[in-house]
Every structure is written in structure tokens, then in C-alpha cells.
Amino acid sequence: MNTQTEHVQTVVIGGGQAGLSTGYYLARRGLPFVILDANERIGDAWRNRWDSLRLFTPARYDGLAGMPFPGPAHSFPTKDQMAGYLESYAARFHLPVRTGVKVDGLSRQAGRHVVTAGDRRYEAEHVVVAMARYQIPKVPRFAHELDPGIVQIHSLHYRNPSQLRDGGVLIVGAGNSGAEIALEIAHGHRTSMSGRNTGHIPFRIGGLAARLFLQRFIFRFVFHRLLTIKTPMGRKARPKVLSQGGPLIRIKPADLAAARVARVPRIVGVRDGLPLPEDGRVLNVANVIWCTGFHPGFSWIHLPVFEEGGMPKHESGVALGEPGLYFVGLPFTYAFSSAMIHGVGRDAERVVRVIEDRTRAAASLSLGVRAIPASAASVSREQPAPTRP
């Protein structure tokens, strides 16, 4: 196999909203880069979700830096509309996205990062892993013990109720995905849901009061400014958010109750081929949908930057102990909003500022002069876009 090596100053891995945001700020600063994405088309990570999925945030908060999301400000875009927007965003700013390139390795050799993707090889001073931790579906070890006649689907592969058999459905996982799917399925199936109570936003996110005031309060103030790693409240909330997820945003417990979605205790195993809740009463269901989250999926990163649970050690997206490595798109990178459309851009800009400062420092060192941080320098070229609030 002939390996092709390409030298690039910065490689961005992932072409979703995190990768495109990073590319936008790199381009504004005139820093060379390439974006690698495993999907065949920009936006496929959204297109390949369940059919009825809509964003939890209204369109006014769904645009990336430099390009508002089109459409009514208070509407909730579909997953296909979001996918189309990302494709248009990359085209508008001429971002160098290479699709169909699945990265399978990241290491360091001779002082440079080496990114491999099949027979392609990239050497770079900087690598931005612009991917969420939602990569590899996670299901309990006892899932294989279920009767083979029971249909099992992870939320990643769920599309619509036509995938299910006649009969009862058990949703395992009571977060936003589980609640949305349960409500959809309950129209045609007897539905049960198992999982811890994650809490919920105590108002209708699309109601009049929310449009006038509460949307901005929640998305711009609470999620974006209050719950950050810089505030005591944010530092207290962060471990719970990372381990349990956030509150229900659109669905309310009353909605599930009205649809006759039964809440059942935590599923702890299997008995006679059927799901076994911790109360010992087996559930006679024909379908199980696992909304049980994901493994981070970073096993291809061969660098000592991970905590025991598989999450990278970083400070606001800058990897600790591994200069030149960065993460954008992870939950609570800096704030609760880090994994949301309107929050990822701030994290991307912060990482790009570090890349620029380090690039200038390296250039100055090679010339034997003292580096001036980009944040303090007077730059004659086009200035970067201001940080979005």
C-alpha cells in the first residue's frame, strides 16, 4: 500500500458544526488547514438521525458565526434543514472540507502530529478533534441475552416506528432522545420508559412567554454564561451534566403521562429472555430501543491525553500535556452550551486563538525574536469576527 503524506499546518477532524466553526476562524486568520470528515456529504451526521428529529433550539440560535440560520426565528429546524445549512455554510466560506475521509489514527512522531486515514497520511503542527463524544453506541452487556425475537435498536440507528414489530416497546434511557422517541412511538405502541429523572425546563420552549423572554434567558444566559467552568454554579453542574446529561428541553413529564408512556424502574438484566427491572417484574415487550448514550470513540487517538473514563484531559478545549492538540464540540468544554449550535463557535474561536498565538511564537522563535500574542498584536489584515455572545 502506497501511503500519501501531506504536510498541513492544522488538521481539523470532523466536518460538523464544530469542525466548520473551527475552519471559519482559521480561515479568518489566514491559517492553513484542512477539514477531514468521514461522511460522504457535509451534514450527514444530522441527515442520518431519526426522521422526525427537530432541534431543541429555535432557529435564531442555530446559526454559526458569520451566517444566520435562514427561516423564521422562532421555528425549530428539522435535522435535514440543519444538514443543508451546514453544507451551505461550508460552501459560502469556501472551507476546505474533504468528505469520505475516515481518520483511523492520530499519533506523534518526530515532534509532529501524524493523522492517518487509510492510505493517506497527514503531518501537522496542530490537530483539532472537532467531534462530539457521541461516536460508538453504548448498550448494556446483558443486551445479547434478550430473546432473539425482540427487536433491538440503538437511538443512533432508529429512524421511525416502521422499524418495530407489533407489540410493546421499552425505551431504555429517559433523556431528551429517549423522551422524544417515546412520545412518537406511543401513538401506535404500548410504550414503557426506564431511566433516571433528568429534570426538565419548566416552561414550553415554543410558547409565547418563551419567545418573548425565556428562550434568551435559558439559551443565552443560563446555558451560555451562567453554567460555565468559570462560575461556581457551572463547576458544580458540570460533573452531573457529563455523567447524566442535561434536562428535558422540549418534552415534559406531563406529555409522556398524557401519551400513556409508563415509567418503569431501572433495567438491571434479563430473565427468560425478557428485560428485568430492578423491582423483579419482567417486561413482556417485542421491542427495545436503547437510548443509553455512547462511548467517546477516541480509541484511534494514540496519545496519553485521556482520563479513566475515556474522555480527554483538556482546559477549554486545549489538551493538557500534548501541545498542538485541541478538542471542540465536547459537552461542557467551557459551558453547558458547548455541545449546542450557538455555543460551539465560542469554543472554536478560543482554540483558534491559541493556535494562532502558538504559530506566531514558533515563527518568532525561528527568527530569533520575541513573540507577540495575537490578542495583543495590531494586525493589518482582516480582523477576526467578534466573539458571539
C-alpha positions as CSV (number, residue, x, y, z in Angstrom):
1,M,0.0,0.0,0.0
2,N,1.4,3.4,-1.1
3,T,1.0,5.9,1.7
4,Q,0.5,9.5,0.6
5,T,1.9,12.1,3.0
6,E,0.6,15.7,3.1
7,H,2.0,18.4,5.3
8,V,-0.7,20.8,6.7
9,Q,-0.3,23.3,9.5
10,T,-3.6,22.4,11.1
11,V,-5.8,19.3,10.5
12,V,-9.4,19.5,11.7
13,I,-11.0,16.1,12.2
14,G,-14.8,16.3,11.8
15,G,-16.9,18.4,9.4
16,G,-20.0,19.1,11.6
17,Q,-20.8,22.3,13.3
18,A,-17.7,22.1,15.5
19,G,-15.3,21.5,12.6
20,L,-16.9,24.1,10.3
21,S,-16.8,26.7,13.2
22,T,-13.1,25.9,13.7
23,G,-12.5,26.2,10.0
24,Y,-14.3,29.6,9.8
25,Y,-12.0,31.1,12.4
26,L,-8.8,29.6,11.0
27,A,-9.7,31.0,7.6
28,R,-10.4,34.4,9.0
29,R,-6.9,34.4,10.5
30,G,-5.3,33.2,7.3
31,L,-4.0,30.0,8.9
32,P,-3.6,27.0,6.5
33,F,-5.8,24.0,7.3
34,V,-7.9,21.1,6.0
35,I,-11.1,19.6,7.4
36,L,-11.4,15.8,7.2
37,D,-14.9,14.2,7.5
38,A,-15.8,10.5,7.4
39,N,-19.3,11.2,5.9
40,E,-19.9,11.3,2.2
41,R,-21.6,14.6,2.4
42,I,-21.4,17.6,4.7
43,G,-24.3,17.4,7.2
44,D,-24.8,13.7,7.0
45,A,-24.3,13.4,10.8
46,W,-27.7,15.2,11.0
47,R,-29.3,13.6,8.0
48,N,-28.8,10.1,9.5
49,R,-30.7,10.7,12.7
50,W,-34.4,9.7,13.2
51,D,-36.9,11.2,10.7
52,S,-38.9,13.4,13.0
53,L,-35.9,15.0,14.8
54,R,-36.1,18.7,15.3
55,L,-33.5,20.9,17.0
56,F,-34.2,21.8,20.6
57,T,-33.1,25.4,20.0
58,P,-35.1,27.8,17.8
59,A,-33.6,29.0,14.5
60,R,-32.4,32.3,16.0
61,Y,-29.8,30.4,18.0
62,D,-28.9,27.8,15.3
63,G,-26.6,29.9,13.1
64,L,-22.8,29.7,13.2
65,A,-20.6,32.7,13.1
66,G,-21.0,34.9,10.0
67,M,-24.2,33.3,8.7
68,P,-27.6,33.4,10.5
69,F,-29.8,30.3,10.2
70,P,-32.4,31.0,7.5
71,G,-36.1,30.8,8.2
72,P,-38.5,32.1,11.0
73,A,-36.5,33.0,14.1
74,H,-38.8,31.1,16.4
75,S,-39.2,27.9,14.3
76,F,-37.4,24.7,15.3
77,P,-35.4,23.4,12.3
78,T,-35.6,19.8,11.2
79,K,-32.5,17.7,11.1
80,D,-32.4,17.9,7.3
81,Q,-32.7,21.7,7.4
82,M,-29.7,21.8,9.7
83,A,-27.8,19.5,7.4
84,G,-28.5,21.7,4.5
85,Y,-27.4,24.8,6.4
86,L,-24.1,23.2,7.3
87,E,-23.5,22.3,3.6
88,S,-24.3,25.9,2.6
89,Y,-22.1,27.3,5.3
90,A,-19.0,25.4,4.1
91,A,-19.7,26.5,0.5
92,R,-20.2,30.2,1.5
93,F,-16.9,30.4,3.3
94,H,-15.0,28.1,0.9
95,L,-14.0,25.8,3.7
96,P,-11.6,23.0,2.5
97,V,-13.7,20.0,3.7
98,R,-12.6,16.6,2.4
99,T,-15.5,14.2,2.7
100,G,-15.3,10.4,2.8
101,V,-12.0,10.5,4.7
102,K,-12.3,8.4,7.8
103,V,-9.4,9.1,10.2
104,D,-8.1,5.9,11.9
105,G,-5.1,7.1,13.7
106,L,-3.5,10.1,15.5
107,S,-0.1,9.9,17.0
108,R,3.1,12.0,17.4
109,Q,6.3,11.3,15.5
110,A,9.5,13.3,15.5
111,G,7.7,16.3,17.1
112,R,4.8,16.4,14.7
113,H,1.3,15.0,14.8
114,V,0.6,12.3,12.3
115,V,-3.0,11.7,11.2
116,T,-3.8,8.6,9.2
117,A,-6.8,7.8,7.1
118,G,-6.4,4.5,5.2
119,D,-3.6,5.1,2.8
120,R,-3.5,8.8,3.5
121,R,-1.1,10.4,5.9
122,Y,-1.1,14.0,7.2
123,E,1.6,15.6,9.2
124,A,0.6,18.7,11.2
125,E,1.7,21.1,13.9
126,H,-1.8,21.4,15.2
127,V,-4.8,18.9,15.2
128,V,-8.3,19.9,16.3
129,V,-10.6,16.9,17.1
130,A,-13.9,18.6,16.3
131,M,-16.2,15.7,17.3
132,A,-18.7,15.1,20.0
133,R,-18.3,12.1,22.3
134,Y,-21.4,10.5,20.7
135,Q,-19.5,8.1,18.4
136,I,-20.0,4.5,19.4
137,P,-23.4,3.3,20.6
138,K,-23.4,2.0,24.2
139,V,-25.7,-0.8,25.3
140,P,-25.7,-2.9,28.5
141,R,-23.6,-6.1,28.4
142,F,-26.8,-8.2,29.0
143,A,-28.5,-6.9,25.8
144,H,-27.4,-10.1,23.9
145,E,-29.3,-12.2,26.4
146,L,-32.6,-10.8,25.3
147,D,-34.8,-13.2,23.2
148,P,-33.7,-13.0,19.6
149,G,-37.3,-12.3,18.6
150,I,-37.1,-8.9,20.3
151,V,-36.2,-6.1,18.0
152,Q,-33.3,-4.1,19.5
153,I,-32.3,-0.7,18.1
154,H,-30.0,1.9,19.5
155,S,-31.2,5.5,19.2
156,L,-28.4,6.2,16.7
157,H,-30.0,3.7,14.3
158,Y,-33.6,4.5,15.0
159,R,-35.4,6.2,12.1
160,N,-39.2,5.7,12.6
161,P,-41.8,3.3,14.1
162,S,-41.8,1.2,10.9
163,Q,-38.7,-0.5,12.2
164,L,-40.6,-2.0,15.1
165,R,-42.6,-5.2,15.5
166,D,-46.2,-5.2,16.7
167,G,-46.3,-5.2,20.4
168,G,-44.9,-3.3,23.4
169,V,-41.8,-1.1,23.3
170,L,-39.3,-0.5,26.0
171,I,-37.3,2.7,25.8
172,V,-34.2,2.5,28.0
173,G,-32.9,5.9,28.8
174,A,-35.0,8.9,29.8
175,G,-33.0,11.8,28.4
176,N,-34.0,14.1,25.5
177,S,-33.6,11.4,22.8
178,G,-35.5,8.8,24.8
179,A,-38.3,11.1,25.7
180,E,-38.7,12.3,22.0
181,I,-38.7,8.8,20.6
182,A,-41.1,7.5,23.4
183,L,-43.6,10.2,22.6
184,E,-43.5,9.4,18.9
185,I,-43.8,5.6,19.4
186,A,-46.6,5.8,22.0
187,H,-49.1,6.8,19.3
188,G,-49.0,3.2,17.9
189,H,-47.4,1.0,20.6
190,R,-47.8,0.3,24.3
191,T,-44.7,2.1,25.5
192,S,-42.6,1.9,28.7
193,M,-39.6,4.0,29.5
194,S,-36.8,3.3,32.0
195,G,-34.2,5.7,33.2
196,R,-33.3,8.3,35.8
197,N,-35.2,11.6,36.0
198,T,-33.0,14.2,34.4
199,G,-35.3,17.1,35.2
200,H,-36.9,19.4,32.7
201,I,-37.2,23.0,31.7
202,P,-40.3,24.3,33.5
203,F,-41.9,26.0,30.5
204,R,-42.9,25.4,26.9
205,I,-39.8,26.2,24.9
206,G,-42.0,27.2,21.9
207,G,-44.7,29.1,23.9
208,L,-45.3,32.9,23.8
209,A,-43.5,33.6,27.1
210,A,-40.5,31.6,25.9
211,R,-40.4,33.6,22.7
212,L,-40.6,36.9,24.4
213,F,-38.1,36.3,27.2
214,L,-37.4,32.8,28.4
215,Q,-35.6,31.4,25.4
216,R,-33.0,34.1,25.6
217,F,-32.8,33.7,29.4
218,I,-32.2,29.9,29.1
219,F,-30.0,29.7,26.0
220,R,-28.0,32.9,26.2
221,F,-27.8,33.5,29.9
222,V,-28.1,30.2,31.8
223,F,-26.6,27.7,29.3
224,H,-24.1,30.1,27.8
225,R,-23.0,32.5,30.5
226,L,-24.1,31.2,33.9
227,L,-23.2,27.5,33.6
228,T,-19.5,27.7,32.7
229,I,-16.3,26.4,34.1
230,K,-15.6,30.0,35.4
231,T,-18.6,30.1,37.7
232,P,-19.2,28.1,41.0
233,M,-22.6,27.0,39.7
234,G,-21.2,25.8,36.4
235,R,-18.3,23.9,38.1
236,K,-20.8,22.2,40.4
237,A,-23.2,21.3,37.5
238,R,-20.5,20.1,35.0
239,P,-19.8,16.6,36.5
240,K,-23.5,15.8,36.6
241,V,-24.1,17.1,33.1
242,L,-21.2,15.0,31.8
243,S,-22.3,11.8,33.6
244,Q,-26.1,12.1,33.3
245,G,-26.9,14.6,30.5
246,G,-29.0,17.7,30.6
247,P,-32.6,18.3,31.4
248,L,-35.5,17.6,29.1
249,I,-35.9,20.7,26.9
250,R,-39.0,20.2,24.7
251,I,-40.8,17.2,26.3
252,K,-42.4,17.4,29.7
253,P,-43.2,14.5,32.1
254,A,-46.8,15.5,31.7
255,D,-46.6,15.0,27.9
256,L,-45.3,11.4,28.5
257,A,-48.0,10.7,31.0
258,A,-50.7,12.0,28.7
259,A,-49.4,9.7,25.9
260,R,-49.6,6.8,28.4
261,V,-45.9,6.2,28.5
262,A,-45.4,4.1,31.6
263,R,-42.3,4.8,33.7
264,V,-40.6,1.6,34.9
265,P,-37.6,1.0,37.3
266,R,-34.0,0.8,36.0
267,I,-33.3,-2.3,33.9
268,V,-30.8,-4.5,35.6
269,G,-30.7,-7.6,33.5
270,V,-32.6,-10.3,31.6
271,R,-34.9,-13.1,32.8
272,D,-36.3,-15.7,30.5
273,G,-35.3,-13.6,27.5
274,L,-37.2,-10.5,28.7
275,P,-36.0,-7.2,30.2
276,L,-35.7,-7.3,34.0
277,P,-36.3,-4.1,36.0
278,E,-34.8,-3.8,39.5
279,D,-38.2,-4.5,41.0
280,G,-38.1,-8.1,39.7
281,R,-41.1,-7.8,37.4
282,V,-40.1,-8.8,33.8
283,L,-41.5,-6.7,30.9
284,N,-43.2,-8.6,28.1
285,V,-42.2,-6.4,25.1
286,A,-41.5,-7.0,21.5
287,N,-39.0,-4.1,21.0
288,V,-36.3,-2.4,22.9
289,I,-34.8,0.9,22.0
290,W,-31.5,1.7,23.7
291,C,-31.2,5.4,24.4
292,T,-28.3,4.7,26.7
293,G,-25.7,7.0,25.3
294,F,-22.3,6.5,23.6
295,H,-18.7,5.6,24.2
296,P,-16.4,8.5,23.4
297,G,-15.0,6.6,20.4
298,F,-11.4,8.1,20.7
299,S,-9.5,4.8,20.6
300,W,-7.8,5.9,17.4
301,I,-6.0,8.7,19.3
302,H,-2.7,7.1,20.4
303,L,-1.7,9.9,22.8
304,P,-1.6,10.0,26.6
305,V,-4.4,12.5,27.0
306,F,-7.3,10.6,28.4
307,E,-8.9,10.2,31.8
308,E,-10.0,6.9,33.2
309,G,-13.5,7.1,31.5
310,G,-12.1,7.7,28.1
311,M,-12.6,11.5,27.9
312,P,-9.7,13.8,27.0
313,K,-8.0,15.9,29.6
314,H,-8.2,19.5,28.5
315,E,-8.7,23.1,29.6
316,S,-11.3,24.8,27.5
317,G,-10.5,22.5,24.6
318,V,-6.7,22.8,24.8
319,A,-5.3,19.3,25.5
320,L,-3.2,19.1,28.7
321,G,0.2,17.6,28.3
322,E,0.0,17.4,24.5
323,P,0.9,20.7,22.8
324,G,-0.8,21.2,19.5
325,L,-3.8,19.0,20.2
326,Y,-7.3,20.5,20.8
327,F,-10.9,19.4,21.2
328,V,-14.1,21.3,20.1
329,G,-17.6,20.0,20.3
330,L,-17.4,18.0,23.6
331,P,-20.1,18.5,26.2
332,F,-19.3,21.3,28.6
333,T,-15.9,22.1,27.0
334,Y,-16.4,25.6,28.5
335,A,-20.1,25.9,29.2
336,F,-23.3,23.9,29.1
337,S,-23.8,25.4,25.6
338,S,-20.6,23.9,24.3
339,A,-22.3,21.0,22.6
340,M,-25.1,23.2,21.3
341,I,-25.1,25.1,17.9
342,H,-24.9,28.5,19.5
343,G,-22.2,27.6,21.9
344,V,-19.7,25.7,19.8
345,G,-18.4,28.8,17.9
346,R,-17.1,30.4,21.1
347,D,-15.1,27.3,21.9
348,A,-13.8,27.1,18.4
349,E,-12.7,30.7,18.4
350,R,-10.9,30.2,21.7
351,V,-9.0,27.2,20.4
352,V,-8.0,29.0,17.1
353,R,-6.7,32.0,19.1
354,V,-4.3,29.5,20.9
355,I,-3.3,28.0,17.5
356,E,-2.5,31.5,16.2
357,D,-0.5,32.5,19.3
358,R,1.5,29.3,19.1
359,T,2.1,29.6,15.4
360,R,3.3,33.2,15.8
361,A,5.5,32.2,18.7
362,A,7.1,29.4,16.7
363,A,7.7,31.7,13.8
364,S,9.2,34.3,16.0
365,L,11.4,31.7,17.7
366,S,12.8,30.6,14.3
367,L,13.6,34.2,13.5
368,G,15.2,34.8,17.0
369,V,12.7,37.5,18.0
370,R,10.2,37.7,20.9
371,A,6.7,36.6,20.1
372,I,3.8,39.0,20.5
373,P,0.5,37.3,21.3
374,A,-2.1,37.7,18.6
375,S,-4.6,39.0,21.2
376,A,-2.2,42.0,21.8
377,A,-0.8,42.5,18.3
378,S,-2.0,45.1,15.9
379,V,-2.8,43.1,12.8
380,S,-3.2,44.9,9.5
381,R,-5.1,42.1,7.7
382,E,-8.8,41.5,8.1
383,Q,-9.7,41.2,11.8
384,P,-11.4,38.0,13.1
385,A,-15.1,38.2,13.7
386,P,-16.0,39.2,17.3
387,T,-16.9,36.5,19.7
388,R,-20.6,35.9,19.6
389,P,-22.3,36.4,23.0
